[in-house]
Amino acid sequence: MRSVEGISEEGAFSGADLRRLADTVRDARSAWTASASSLLAQVETGGDATFLTEQHCVFDHCAVLLFPRTLAAGLHHLQQRDLAPLPTVPSTVVRRRLSERYGLDPAEAGVHITRIRPELPDGRRHASVEVFLFPRDSAAFDPVIEKSEVTHDFEQHTAFVCEDPSAPVLDGLVTAWRTEAGLLWEGGGYNPHEGPHGSTVMYFVRDHAWPARRRRFELHCAGDLREFIARTPQDTEAVRHAYTAWRRTEHVTHL
């Protein structure tokens, strides 16, 4: 695969975005060969977090938010770099999060999702990198947003698929990740555009008292699990403190 580092294609992406994309591709390749529980870090061997993660979760992707000049230019760039982007779908959860974070009108925040398929260490291709695209020609785009997101990488995450998203399994995972892995539950959402029956994503952010390189995680489940999200209280204040501490730290690429 041809490198994406240092490439500029008529301003399709900024240099900072190209570096972040290259970092995410490298990180996904590394995560593909790691055990699921080791990606959480700070988890005791033999605990519920280790057992349930290994039993029910598999690594799925690493994610990054980028700001192409236009959606078409961004997708063309990815295609030209032999990253084989999949057709885009509208974002619901990240669009909502950005709208809440910056006071945007969600109807004007044109955030799109694609998956790119880099070659993995065993030579296979897999859609192991999720790319959120917020084009600069979107009605809601503001350079202040791009600067903040590039600096702090609030939307970068490491994602697992839960292969058995039954209520007992999810209850156990959420409880174990909160108590044994230093992760805070920040809720999630349902995207009807992904999969035959839509998909549900649940997000976790690392408590700043449990420092590790990977600071956000996604649990990706097939189907509509909004009822589970609604009945699971969020760690609202702790999440707010975690993001405040995140803003204060010197930026290093975290996934």
Buried (B, 14 or more C-beta within 10 A) or exposed (E): EEEBEEBEBEEBBBEBBBBBBBBBBBBBBEBBEEEBBBBBBBBEEEBBBBBBBEBBBEBBBBBBBBBBBBBEBBBBBBEEBBBBBBEBBEBBBBBBBBBEBBEBEBEEBBBBBBBBBBBBEEEEBBBBBBBBBBBBEBEBBEEEBBEBBBEBBBBBBBBBBBEEBEEEBBEBBBBBBBEBBBBBBBBBBBBEEBBEEBBBBBBBBBBBEBEBEBBBBBBBBBEBBEEBBEEBEBBEEBBEBBBEBBEEEEEEBBB
